[in-house]
């Protein structure tokens, strides 16, 4: 579980800690889009491209916020729920 107020240095330490676990291949991120973006930016900063498969929850919302990190998240998964508009709530 990550705190929401992590600094850039803290996020870099998270990625470095993941790297120390040689069997770590997949990382599940269930967080708000701001924190997900910070973690992925940290992965970019320390050149962790292709090292992990990121599984990102639907809390991400707008995927366009990750366009700068496409080299880090290439081959990853974003899990979203099926959304249907209901006329009662329009």
CORHU-V248634 format. One record per residue. N is the residue number from 1. SS is DSSP state (helix for helix, strand for strand, loop for the rest). Layout:
n=N ss=SS
n=N ss=SS
This chain:
n=1 ss=loop
n=2 ss=loop
n=3 ss=loop
n=4 ss=loop
n=5 ss=loop
n=6 ss=loop
n=7 ss=loop
n=8 ss=helix
n=9 ss=helix
n=10 ss=helix
n=11 ss=helix
n=12 ss=helix
n=13 ss=helix
n=14 ss=helix
n=15 ss=helix
n=16 ss=helix
n=17 ss=helix
n=18 ss=helix
n=19 ss=helix
n=20 ss=helix
n=21 ss=loop
n=22 ss=loop
n=23 ss=loop
n=24 ss=loop
n=25 ss=loop
n=26 ss=strand
n=27 ss=strand
n=28 ss=strand
n=29 ss=strand
n=30 ss=loop
n=31 ss=loop
n=32 ss=loop
n=33 ss=helix
n=34 ss=helix
n=35 ss=helix
n=36 ss=helix
n=37 ss=helix
n=38 ss=helix
n=39 ss=helix
n=40 ss=helix
n=41 ss=helix
n=42 ss=helix
n=43 ss=helix
n=44 ss=helix
n=45 ss=helix
n=46 ss=loop
n=47 ss=loop
n=48 ss=loop
n=49 ss=loop
n=50 ss=loop
n=51 ss=loop
n=52 ss=loop
n=53 ss=strand
n=54 ss=strand
n=55 ss=strand
n=56 ss=strand
n=57 ss=loop
n=58 ss=helix
n=59 ss=helix
n=60 ss=helix
n=61 ss=loop
n=62 ss=loop
n=63 ss=helix
n=64 ss=helix
n=65 ss=helix
n=66 ss=helix
n=67 ss=helix
n=68 ss=helix
n=69 ss=helix
n=70 ss=helix
n=71 ss=helix
n=72 ss=helix
n=73 ss=helix
n=74 ss=loop
n=75 ss=loop
n=76 ss=loop
n=77 ss=strand
n=78 ss=strand
n=79 ss=loop
n=80 ss=loop
n=81 ss=loop
n=82 ss=loop
n=83 ss=loop
n=84 ss=loop
n=85 ss=loop
n=86 ss=loop
n=87 ss=helix
n=88 ss=helix
n=89 ss=helix
n=90 ss=loop
